[in-house]
Amino acid sequence: MTAIEPGRVVAVAGTGTMGQGIAQVALVAGHPVRLYDAVPGRAGQAAATIAGRLDRLVAKGRLDPAARDAAVARLLPAADLAELADAALVIEAVLEELSAKRELFAALEDVVADDCLLATNTSSLSVTAVAGALRLPGRLMGTHFFNPAPLLPLVEVVSGFASAPDAVTRAYETVLAWGKTPVRCADTPGFVVNRVARPFYAEALRVYEEGAADPATIDAVLRECGGFRMGPFELTDLIGQDVNEAVTRSVWESFFHDPKFTPSLAQRRLVESGRLGRKTGQGWFPYTEGAAAPLPRTEGPCEAPDAVGVHADLGPAAVLREMIEEAGVKVTRDRTPHVSDGFLALPGGTALRLTDGSSATGDPSGPCIHFDLALDYRSCTRVALAPGADADPGDLRAAVGLFQRLGKRVSVVDDVPGMIVGRTVALLIDLACDAAARGVASARDIDTAMKLGVNYPGGPGEWCDRLTAWWARSFLSALDGAYPGGRYAPSTALTRRADTEAKQGRS
């Protein structure tokens, strides 16, 4: 079945930010668009706002004036649902309340033709539940656009339990014809992005709650070391703390309080205080006029050691050996007995080791300093270090100086298992593997969704291919030992993939 023809009417019910954005997308794609809102006059206001946005596109040279005039002529506000009778597709973008959505679609069924597709833009409610009361539930699916809809390419096309495959395919092809990148997914809590992305927020909040680092430092490490475009604290301030916390809580409750999705008490308190982020002028950071942005903790200059020892393979950080030599620091082969995994030996005898999910304190090799996982050690601009309780202070300064010699800013954080980037990436890999195994979406679509929907520097599947499932499982097993209770227990899907890698010699 092909996409809905451009000349056929697309209706949008609900004219808030998302509704306006979706209407603009359909309008620019050539459809006559009808805007409906239950509040009198609001649809007309939305039409005027959309016309203004098209004017700005013309001013920027991104839209031809004649195309703008034709689009505005196709945009009509509707005062009554009956005016949507000839729509081929109705997309709902009303309040995120199940009763409101079900009531709207029930009323629409009395108006539109039986072959009209119905779509909900819900981000957290069950598509199956939205369709549950319909006479023809097979024609309803989810089309979850991301804000701002005219700019962000991703659309999650969600199949509810009763959604007809041909209807879902037609919706998918229509969204594709609009210039978007649709991904197919099943109707599970959070769909793809809001399900898989939870660790990005949750682990940062947990590190903060443990007192290991402040929000500005955690954000800086995830940006400058992990390669993420924004840190979780600044991002939730942008989204709105109330919105982000509500999605987290909805996913957690929908999964029957699965510990992998447990909300943060610190974020709950922030919401209760009314500090919702940019929209209120204060969230994790201040946004009032003249307010200074908090700075991450960055160590002052330290002297690099003249030489370091390298014991065994450094795994995902193997390139450091080459970088250290290029920086003029002598590298010797260290032969510390009884230790099989790799580390850098500092002059005072402290091991400088890539975090493996455990704590640096109590490392079996002796005094230890952990450094965090980086997306790319060559291009990253910051590295985080976590010294164990028995690490030599002189060796900590040497470790700081070593990474500074490599051109990196250094943040020293408290000794928290898995540190910041490592635990975040390991959990993203685990949730993605689990989602793919459960049929939520294909591994390829999950990677596409995470890169386009939340601007991740890579897909979890791509990280798994590079780091290996064996690494992720070992990392999470160590975290699970440090924090018993199931939050970090490796999924069955990840475990099976790790076992397969072991048989293939990749571990």
ABEGO torsion letter per residue (X at the ends): XBBBBAABBBBBBEABAAAAAAAAAAAAAGBBBBBBBABBGAAAAAAAAAAAAAAAAAAAGABBAAAAAAAAAABBBBABAAAAAABABBBBBBBBBAAAAAAAAAAAAAABBAABBBBBABAABBAAAAAAABABAAABBBBBBBOBAAABABBBBBBBAABBAAAAAAAAAAAAAAGBBBBBBBBBBGEAAAAAAAAAAAAAAAAAAAGABBAAAAAAAAAAAAGBABBAAAAAAAAEAAAAAAAAAAAAAAAGGBAAABBBAAAAAAAAAGBAEAAAGBBABBABBGBBBBBBBBBBBBBBBABBBBBEBAEAAAAAAAAAAAAGBBBBBBABBGBABBBBBBAAGBBBBBBAGBBABGBAAEBBBBBBBBABAAABABBBBBBBAABBAAAAAAAAAAAAAAGBBBBBBBBBBGEAAAAAAAAAAAAAAAAAAAGABBAAAAAAAAAAAAGBABBAAAAAAAAEAAAAAAAAAAAAAABBGGAABBBAAAAAAAAAAAAAGAX
